[in-house]
Amino acid sequence: MILVYSLGGSILAGRDAQSLKGYAQALKELASEHRIFVVVGGGKIAREYIAKARALGASEVFCDLIGIGATKLNASLLIAALEKNTRQEIPDSYAQAAALSAPGIVVVMGGLSPGQTTDAVSAMLAEYVGADKLIIATSVDGVYTADPEVDPSARKYERLTHAELADMAMQTDMKAGSRSPIDPLAAKIIQRSLIPTSVVLGKNLENLKRGALGGHDGTEIRPE
Ligand code: UTP
C-alpha cells in the first residue's frame, strides 16, 4: 500500500533521542511492507516563532514562511532518527517527494507554500502519489463534535463521510476560538478525491499501523 502520514509537530517535539528512535523504528517497520511518506508539522516551535514575528510586525505570509521553516526543522529531526531508511533531503515539491520514494525508504517532508498547513500538503501528496490511505496522526484522538479541550460534552465521531468532514472543517474555522483538527483546504482536497483517511492520536505508536490497517479508536473518513 501507499501510505501518507500527516504527523503533527507536537508528536515529535519534546521527545528525547531514544523516543524519536522508537518512533522512527515504527515507521521503518511500516516501510518494509508499504511505500511511506510522512509530512511533519511545525508544532510548538512554529507557534512560538510566528507569535514573536507577528508581534514584531511581520506580514502573515512572512509568518507562514517561518512556520514552513519550523516544519522543516522538525522533519530534519525525524530524518536524523530514520538514518539509512530515509533520504537526507527534504523535498520541495510533490514530484520530488514521489521521485525519492523507494522500498524501505520513508520520505519525510514539511510545508511547501504559504497560506496552508501540513495537513493540506499531506492531502495533496496523497493525491499526487495515489495513496491508498491518508493517516492524520495528531494531538487529538479523532474528530469531535466540538473542541474537546474547550467543550467537555464534545463527542468523538467513529466515522464521517468526506462531505461531512468538509462541512465541519468549514464551519469550525469560522467560529472564534474553536479549532478544527483538519484545515479547510485539506478537508476539501480529501473530499474531491475521496481519499480514505483516518484521524488518530499520533503519540500512540500502534496508531501508525492501526491508522492504516484498521483497529484504531480514532475517526475514519469514508465516502459512505
Ligand atoms: P502546521 O501544519 O504545523 O500547522 O504548520 P498547524 O496545523 O497550525 O500546526 P499543528 O498541526 O498544531 O502542529 C505550521 C504553520 O506553518 C505554516 C502555516 O503558518 C502553519 O500554521 N505553513 C505550513 C504554511 O504556510 N504552508 C505549509 O505548507 C505548511
py3Dmol code that shows the C-alpha trace and the ligand (Angstrom):
import py3Dmol

protein = """\
ATOM      1  CA  MET A   1       0.000   0.000   0.000  1.00  0.00           C
ATOM      2  CA  ILE A   2       0.977   3.612  -0.452  1.00  0.00           C
ATOM      3  CA  LEU A   3       0.529   5.442   2.870  1.00  0.00           C
ATOM      4  CA  VAL A   4       0.805   9.173   3.558  1.00  0.00           C
ATOM      5  CA  TYR A   5       1.096  10.344   7.168  1.00  0.00           C
ATOM      6  CA  SER A   6       0.438  13.857   8.411  1.00  0.00           C
ATOM      7  CA  LEU A   7       2.381  13.961  11.667  1.00  0.00           C
ATOM      8  CA  GLY A   8       1.542  16.901  13.952  1.00  0.00           C
ATOM      9  CA  GLY A   9       4.640  18.809  15.063  1.00  0.00           C
ATOM     10  CA  SER A  10       3.671  18.272  18.704  1.00  0.00           C
ATOM     11  CA  ILE A  11       4.010  14.497  18.231  1.00  0.00           C
ATOM     12  CA  LEU A  12       7.761  14.704  17.597  1.00  0.00           C
ATOM     13  CA  ALA A  13       8.782  17.814  19.529  1.00  0.00           C
ATOM     14  CA  GLY A  14       9.533  17.139  23.175  1.00  0.00           C
ATOM     15  CA  ARG A  15      10.619  13.530  22.549  1.00  0.00           C
ATOM     16  CA  ASP A  16      14.143  12.665  23.603  1.00  0.00           C
ATOM     17  CA  ALA A  17      16.544  10.950  21.194  1.00  0.00           C
ATOM     18  CA  GLN A  18      15.610   7.454  22.335  1.00  0.00           C
ATOM     19  CA  SER A  19      11.918   8.095  21.975  1.00  0.00           C
ATOM     20  CA  LEU A  20      12.482   9.582  18.495  1.00  0.00           C
ATOM     21  CA  LYS A  21      14.340   6.381  17.605  1.00  0.00           C
ATOM     22  CA  GLY A  22      11.331   4.358  18.724  1.00  0.00           C
ATOM     23  CA  TYR A  23       9.067   6.441  16.531  1.00  0.00           C
ATOM     24  CA  ALA A  24      11.432   6.054  13.580  1.00  0.00           C
ATOM     25  CA  GLN A  25      11.563   2.294  14.182  1.00  0.00           C
ATOM     26  CA  ALA A  26       7.779   2.020  13.857  1.00  0.00           C
ATOM     27  CA  LEU A  27       7.922   3.902  10.541  1.00  0.00           C
ATOM     28  CA  LYS A  28      10.819   1.712   9.327  1.00  0.00           C
ATOM     29  CA  GLU A  29       8.762  -1.398  10.023  1.00  0.00           C
ATOM     30  CA  LEU A  30       5.879   0.010   8.010  1.00  0.00           C
ATOM     31  CA  ALA A  31       8.284   0.886   5.167  1.00  0.00           C
ATOM     32  CA  SER A  32       9.364  -2.756   4.905  1.00  0.00           C
ATOM     33  CA  GLU A  33       5.886  -3.576   3.598  1.00  0.00           C
ATOM     34  CA  HIS A  34       4.472  -0.303   2.279  1.00  0.00           C
ATOM     35  CA  ARG A  35       5.507   2.894   0.498  1.00  0.00           C
ATOM     36  CA  ILE A  36       5.641   5.508   3.274  1.00  0.00           C
ATOM     37  CA  PHE A  37       5.514   9.307   3.075  1.00  0.00           C
ATOM     38  CA  VAL A  38       5.484  11.490   6.224  1.00  0.00           C
ATOM     39  CA  VAL A  39       4.619  15.200   6.294  1.00  0.00           C
ATOM     40  CA  VAL A  40       5.762  16.740   9.591  1.00  0.00           C
ATOM     41  CA  GLY A  41       4.020  19.741  11.216  1.00  0.00           C
ATOM     42  CA  GLY A  42       5.535  22.757  12.947  1.00  0.00           C
ATOM     43  CA  GLY A  43       4.122  22.267  16.462  1.00  0.00           C
ATOM     44  CA  LYS A  44       5.108  24.496  19.374  1.00  0.00           C
ATOM     45  CA  ILE A  45       8.222  25.928  17.768  1.00  0.00           C
ATOM     46  CA  ALA A  46       6.161  27.193  14.797  1.00  0.00           C
ATOM     47  CA  ARG A  47       3.560  28.786  17.087  1.00  0.00           C
ATOM     48  CA  GLU A  48       6.211  30.481  19.254  1.00  0.00           C
ATOM     49  CA  TYR A  49       8.220  31.900  16.370  1.00  0.00           C
ATOM     50  CA  ILE A  50       5.120  33.012  14.465  1.00  0.00           C
ATOM     51  CA  ALA A  51       3.748  34.777  17.572  1.00  0.00           C
ATOM     52  CA  LYS A  52       7.013  36.643  18.094  1.00  0.00           C
ATOM     53  CA  ALA A  53       7.376  37.624  14.427  1.00  0.00           C
ATOM     54  CA  ARG A  54       3.748  38.820  14.325  1.00  0.00           C
ATOM     55  CA  ALA A  55       4.330  40.900  17.472  1.00  0.00           C
ATOM     56  CA  LEU A  56       7.304  42.429  15.673  1.00  0.00           C
ATOM     57  CA  GLY A  57       5.028  43.432  12.786  1.00  0.00           C
ATOM     58  CA  ALA A  58       5.894  40.691  10.275  1.00  0.00           C
ATOM     59  CA  SER A  59       3.349  40.094   7.490  1.00  0.00           C
ATOM     60  CA  GLU A  60       1.162  36.974   7.560  1.00  0.00           C
ATOM     61  CA  VAL A  61       2.922  35.480   4.551  1.00  0.00           C
ATOM     62  CA  PHE A  62       6.269  36.025   6.273  1.00  0.00           C
ATOM     63  CA  CYS A  63       4.862  34.263   9.359  1.00  0.00           C
ATOM     64  CA  ASP A  64       3.774  31.357   7.121  1.00  0.00           C
ATOM     65  CA  LEU A  65       7.316  31.107   5.780  1.00  0.00           C
ATOM     66  CA  ILE A  66       8.613  30.966   9.362  1.00  0.00           C
ATOM     67  CA  GLY A  67       6.067  28.173  10.009  1.00  0.00           C
ATOM     68  CA  ILE A  68       7.332  26.272   6.967  1.00  0.00           C
ATOM     69  CA  GLY A  69      10.875  26.642   8.331  1.00  0.00           C
ATOM     70  CA  ALA A  70       9.716  25.105  11.623  1.00  0.00           C
ATOM     71  CA  THR A  71       8.093  22.142   9.845  1.00  0.00           C
ATOM     72  CA  LYS A  72      11.385  21.509   8.039  1.00  0.00           C
ATOM     73  CA  LEU A  73      13.310  21.715  11.310  1.00  0.00           C
ATOM     74  CA  ASN A  74      11.026  19.040  12.803  1.00  0.00           C
ATOM     75  CA  ALA A  75      11.282  16.991   9.592  1.00  0.00           C
ATOM     76  CA  SER A  76      15.091  17.132   9.915  1.00  0.00           C
ATOM     77  CA  LEU A  77      14.902  15.502  13.362  1.00  0.00           C
ATOM     78  CA  LEU A  78      12.834  12.627  12.015  1.00  0.00           C
ATOM     79  CA  ILE A  79      15.286  12.237   9.125  1.00  0.00           C
ATOM     80  CA  ALA A  80      18.143  12.020  11.647  1.00  0.00           C
ATOM     81  CA  ALA A  81      16.231   9.350  13.596  1.00  0.00           C
ATOM     82  CA  LEU A  82      15.478   7.299  10.462  1.00  0.00           C
ATOM     83  CA  GLU A  83      19.177   7.094   9.483  1.00  0.00           C
ATOM     84  CA  LYS A  84      19.562   4.865   6.391  1.00  0.00           C
ATOM     85  CA  ASN A  85      15.838   4.324   5.970  1.00  0.00           C
ATOM     86  CA  THR A  86      15.235   7.773   4.558  1.00  0.00           C
ATOM     87  CA  ARG A  87      16.741  10.314   2.166  1.00  0.00           C
ATOM     88  CA  GLN A  88      18.939  13.042   3.592  1.00  0.00           C
ATOM     89  CA  GLU A  89      16.884  15.736   1.884  1.00  0.00           C
ATOM     90  CA  ILE A  90      13.509  17.401   2.369  1.00  0.00           C
ATOM     91  CA  PRO A  91      11.520  17.545  -0.882  1.00  0.00           C
ATOM     92  CA  ASP A  92      10.433  20.977  -2.116  1.00  0.00           C
ATOM     93  CA  SER A  93       7.713  19.602  -4.386  1.00  0.00           C
ATOM     94  CA  TYR A  94       5.305  16.677  -4.702  1.00  0.00           C
ATOM     95  CA  ALA A  95       7.226  15.477  -7.763  1.00  0.00           C
ATOM     96  CA  GLN A  96      10.464  15.434  -5.783  1.00  0.00           C
ATOM     97  CA  ALA A  97       8.792  13.543  -2.913  1.00  0.00           C
ATOM     98  CA  ALA A  98       7.462  10.910  -5.330  1.00  0.00           C
ATOM     99  CA  ALA A  99      10.870  10.584  -7.011  1.00  0.00           C
ATOM    100  CA  LEU A 100      12.624   9.998  -3.672  1.00  0.00           C
ATOM    101  CA  SER A 101      10.326   7.113  -2.716  1.00  0.00           C
ATOM    102  CA  ALA A 102      11.706   3.564  -2.820  1.00  0.00           C
ATOM    103  CA  PRO A 103      11.126   0.258  -0.983  1.00  0.00           C
ATOM    104  CA  GLY A 104      12.259   0.522   2.651  1.00  0.00           C
ATOM    105  CA  ILE A 105      12.604   4.305   2.403  1.00  0.00           C
ATOM    106  CA  VAL A 106      10.483   6.757   4.433  1.00  0.00           C
ATOM    107  CA  VAL A 107      10.182  10.056   2.540  1.00  0.00           C
ATOM    108  CA  VAL A 108       9.934  12.929   5.042  1.00  0.00           C
ATOM    109  CA  MET A 109       8.806  16.429   4.138  1.00  0.00           C
ATOM    110  CA  GLY A 110       7.486  19.604   5.745  1.00  0.00           C
ATOM    111  CA  GLY A 111       5.426  22.544   4.483  1.00  0.00           C
ATOM    112  CA  LEU A 112       5.552  23.823   0.911  1.00  0.00           C
ATOM    113  CA  SER A 113       3.766  27.107   0.216  1.00  0.00           C
ATOM    114  CA  PRO A 114       2.269  29.876   2.407  1.00  0.00           C
ATOM    115  CA  GLY A 115      -1.434  30.032   3.258  1.00  0.00           C
ATOM    116  CA  GLN A 116      -1.964  26.395   4.214  1.00  0.00           C
ATOM    117  CA  THR A 117      -0.877  23.793   6.768  1.00  0.00           C
ATOM    118  CA  THR A 118       0.924  20.472   6.522  1.00  0.00           C
ATOM    119  CA  ASP A 119      -2.478  18.699   6.562  1.00  0.00           C
ATOM    120  CA  ALA A 120      -3.127  20.256   3.142  1.00  0.00           C
ATOM    121  CA  VAL A 121       0.361  19.233   1.979  1.00  0.00           C
ATOM    122  CA  SER A 122      -0.308  15.654   3.086  1.00  0.00           C
ATOM    123  CA  ALA A 123      -3.703  15.605   1.317  1.00  0.00           C
ATOM    124  CA  MET A 124      -2.178  16.868  -1.950  1.00  0.00           C
ATOM    125  CA  LEU A 125       0.748  14.468  -1.616  1.00  0.00           C
ATOM    126  CA  ALA A 126      -1.784  11.651  -1.134  1.00  0.00           C
ATOM    127  CA  GLU A 127      -3.459  12.737  -4.397  1.00  0.00           C
ATOM    128  CA  TYR A 128      -0.114  13.028  -6.187  1.00  0.00           C
ATOM    129  CA  VAL A 129       1.196   9.579  -5.265  1.00  0.00           C
ATOM    130  CA  GLY A 130      -2.248   7.908  -5.423  1.00  0.00           C
ATOM    131  CA  ALA A 131      -2.164   6.934  -1.742  1.00  0.00           C
ATOM    132  CA  ASP A 132      -4.339   4.091  -0.518  1.00  0.00           C
ATOM    133  CA  LYS A 133      -4.714   5.874   2.814  1.00  0.00           C
ATOM    134  CA  LEU A 134      -4.008   9.224   4.433  1.00  0.00           C
ATOM    135  CA  ILE A 135      -3.385   8.992   8.179  1.00  0.00           C
ATOM    136  CA  ILE A 136      -3.655  12.223  10.128  1.00  0.00           C
ATOM    137  CA  ALA A 137      -1.690  11.482  13.308  1.00  0.00           C
ATOM    138  CA  THR A 138      -2.410  14.387  15.585  1.00  0.00           C
ATOM    139  CA  SER A 139      -2.599  15.514  19.212  1.00  0.00           C
ATOM    140  CA  VAL A 140      -6.355  14.762  19.396  1.00  0.00           C
ATOM    141  CA  ASP A 141      -7.608  11.162  19.174  1.00  0.00           C
ATOM    142  CA  GLY A 142     -10.127  11.810  16.389  1.00  0.00           C
ATOM    143  CA  VAL A 143     -12.647  14.312  15.057  1.00  0.00           C
ATOM    144  CA  TYR A 144     -15.048  15.643  17.711  1.00  0.00           C
ATOM    145  CA  THR A 145     -18.380  17.440  17.618  1.00  0.00           C
ATOM    146  CA  ALA A 146     -16.554  20.375  19.271  1.00  0.00           C
ATOM    147  CA  ASP A 147     -13.052  21.089  20.556  1.00  0.00           C
ATOM    148  CA  PRO A 148     -12.714  18.542  23.429  1.00  0.00           C
ATOM    149  CA  GLU A 149     -10.226  20.802  25.221  1.00  0.00           C
ATOM    150  CA  VAL A 150     -12.811  23.582  25.387  1.00  0.00           C
ATOM    151  CA  ASP A 151     -16.124  21.700  25.494  1.00  0.00           C
ATOM    152  CA  PRO A 152     -16.270  18.714  27.913  1.00  0.00           C
ATOM    153  CA  SER A 153     -19.512  17.480  26.301  1.00  0.00           C
ATOM    154  CA  ALA A 154     -17.774  17.059  22.903  1.00  0.00           C
ATOM    155  CA  ARG A 155     -18.290  13.625  21.351  1.00  0.00           C
ATOM    156  CA  LYS A 156     -15.892  11.779  19.064  1.00  0.00           C
ATOM    157  CA  TYR A 157     -17.086  10.610  15.636  1.00  0.00           C
ATOM    158  CA  GLU A 158     -16.198   6.994  14.813  1.00  0.00           C
ATOM    159  CA  ARG A 159     -16.984   7.654  11.170  1.00  0.00           C
ATOM    160  CA  LEU A 160     -17.592  10.632   8.919  1.00  0.00           C
ATOM    161  CA  THR A 161     -18.253  10.956   5.206  1.00  0.00           C
ATOM    162  CA  HIS A 162     -15.959  13.148   3.138  1.00  0.00           C
ATOM    163  CA  ALA A 163     -18.769  15.684   2.725  1.00  0.00           C
ATOM    164  CA  GLU A 164     -19.407  15.786   6.489  1.00  0.00           C
ATOM    165  CA  LEU A 165     -15.709  16.327   7.175  1.00  0.00           C
ATOM    166  CA  ALA A 166     -15.530  19.183   4.641  1.00  0.00           C
ATOM    167  CA  ASP A 167     -18.686  20.827   6.105  1.00  0.00           C
ATOM    168  CA  MET A 168     -17.257  20.579   9.621  1.00  0.00           C
ATOM    169  CA  ALA A 169     -13.869  21.965   8.644  1.00  0.00           C
ATOM    170  CA  MET A 170     -15.536  24.983   7.007  1.00  0.00           C
ATOM    171  CA  GLN A 171     -17.842  25.721   9.969  1.00  0.00           C
ATOM    172  CA  THR A 172     -15.292  25.156  12.698  1.00  0.00           C
ATOM    173  CA  ASP A 173     -12.883  27.544  11.107  1.00  0.00           C
ATOM    174  CA  MET A 174     -15.431  30.367  11.189  1.00  0.00           C
ATOM    175  CA  LYS A 175     -16.150  30.146  14.924  1.00  0.00           C
ATOM    176  CA  ALA A 176     -13.819  32.281  17.002  1.00  0.00           C
ATOM    177  CA  GLY A 177     -11.717  30.300  19.433  1.00  0.00           C
ATOM    178  CA  SER A 178     -12.555  26.871  18.061  1.00  0.00           C
ATOM    179  CA  ARG A 179     -10.115  24.687  16.215  1.00  0.00           C
ATOM    180  CA  SER A 180     -10.649  22.093  13.522  1.00  0.00           C
ATOM    181  CA  PRO A 181      -8.453  19.004  13.620  1.00  0.00           C
ATOM    182  CA  ILE A 182      -8.177  19.337   9.835  1.00  0.00           C
ATOM    183  CA  ASP A 183      -7.760  22.598   7.956  1.00  0.00           C
ATOM    184  CA  PRO A 184     -10.465  23.505   5.403  1.00  0.00           C
ATOM    185  CA  LEU A 185      -8.185  23.222   2.353  1.00  0.00           C
ATOM    186  CA  ALA A 186      -7.051  19.749   3.438  1.00  0.00           C
ATOM    187  CA  ALA A 187     -10.688  18.693   4.001  1.00  0.00           C
ATOM    188  CA  LYS A 188     -11.656  19.924   0.507  1.00  0.00           C
ATOM    189  CA  ILE A 189      -8.775  18.042  -1.135  1.00  0.00           C
ATOM    190  CA  ILE A 190      -9.660  14.885   0.803  1.00  0.00           C
ATOM    191  CA  GLN A 191     -13.264  15.314  -0.372  1.00  0.00           C
ATOM    192  CA  ARG A 192     -12.555  15.990  -4.048  1.00  0.00           C
ATOM    193  CA  SER A 193     -10.521  12.803  -4.406  1.00  0.00           C
ATOM    194  CA  LEU A 194     -12.430  10.773  -1.798  1.00  0.00           C
ATOM    195  CA  ILE A 195      -9.132   9.854  -0.129  1.00  0.00           C
ATOM    196  CA  PRO A 196      -9.680   7.142   2.513  1.00  0.00           C
ATOM    197  CA  THR A 197      -8.500   8.932   5.671  1.00  0.00           C
ATOM    198  CA  SER A 198      -8.155   8.243   9.370  1.00  0.00           C
ATOM    199  CA  VAL A 199      -7.587  10.717  12.192  1.00  0.00           C
ATOM    200  CA  VAL A 200      -5.757   9.115  15.125  1.00  0.00           C
ATOM    201  CA  LEU A 201      -3.811  10.042  18.258  1.00  0.00           C
ATOM    202  CA  GLY A 202      -0.281  10.329  16.882  1.00  0.00           C
ATOM    203  CA  LYS A 203       1.680   9.848  20.085  1.00  0.00           C
ATOM    204  CA  ASN A 204       0.477   6.249  20.316  1.00  0.00           C
ATOM    205  CA  LEU A 205       2.940   4.275  18.161  1.00  0.00           C
ATOM    206  CA  GLU A 206       0.482   1.460  17.495  1.00  0.00           C
ATOM    207  CA  ASN A 207      -1.812   4.004  15.876  1.00  0.00           C
ATOM    208  CA  LEU A 208       0.640   4.454  12.996  1.00  0.00           C
ATOM    209  CA  LYS A 209      -0.156   0.907  11.896  1.00  0.00           C
ATOM    210  CA  ARG A 210      -3.765   0.882  13.042  1.00  0.00           C
ATOM    211  CA  GLY A 211      -4.466   4.179  11.306  1.00  0.00           C
ATOM    212  CA  ALA A 212      -3.503   2.473   8.051  1.00  0.00           C
ATOM    213  CA  LEU A 213      -4.852  -1.033   8.565  1.00  0.00           C
ATOM    214  CA  GLY A 214      -7.742  -0.505  10.999  1.00  0.00           C
ATOM    215  CA  GLY A 215      -8.402  -1.328  14.643  1.00  0.00           C
ATOM    216  CA  HIS A 216      -7.787   2.205  15.965  1.00  0.00           C
ATOM    217  CA  ASP A 217     -10.240   4.194  18.084  1.00  0.00           C
ATOM    218  CA  GLY A 218      -9.977   7.444  16.111  1.00  0.00           C
ATOM    219  CA  THR A 219     -12.201   8.646  13.260  1.00  0.00           C
ATOM    220  CA  GLU A 220     -12.489   7.021   9.820  1.00  0.00           C
ATOM    221  CA  ILE A 221     -13.447   9.174   6.841  1.00  0.00           C
ATOM    222  CA  ARG A 222     -15.182   7.167   4.116  1.00  0.00           C
ATOM    223  CA  PRO A 223     -17.464   8.017   1.168  1.00  0.00           C
ATOM    224  CA  GLU A 224     -20.496   6.340   2.798  1.00  0.00           C
TER     225      GLU A 224
END
"""
ligand_1 = """\
29
UTP
P 1.410 23.143 10.671
O 0.994 22.287 9.559
O 2.159 22.528 11.780
O 0.149 23.971 11.197
O 2.269 24.356 10.102
P -0.866 23.700 12.362
O -1.931 22.792 11.873
O -1.253 25.051 12.839
O 0.017 23.004 13.489
P -0.170 21.683 14.362
O -0.893 20.657 13.498
O -0.938 22.117 15.545
O 1.258 21.235 14.671
C 2.672 25.432 10.931
C 2.483 26.731 10.214
O 3.369 26.794 9.085
C 2.764 27.462 8.002
C 1.393 27.929 8.498
O 1.540 29.246 9.019
C 1.091 26.928 9.607
O 0.188 27.454 10.556
N 2.681 26.556 6.817
C 2.845 25.201 6.952
C 2.467 27.097 5.561
O 2.303 28.299 5.399
N 2.451 26.262 4.472
C 2.630 24.917 4.561
O 2.621 24.210 3.525
C 2.814 24.381 5.853
"""
view = py3Dmol.view(width=600, height=400)
view.addModel(protein, "pdb")
view.setStyle({"model": 0}, {"cartoon": {"style": "trace"}})
view.addModel(ligand_1, "xyz")
view.setStyle({"model": 1}, {"stick": {}})
view.zoomTo()
view.show()
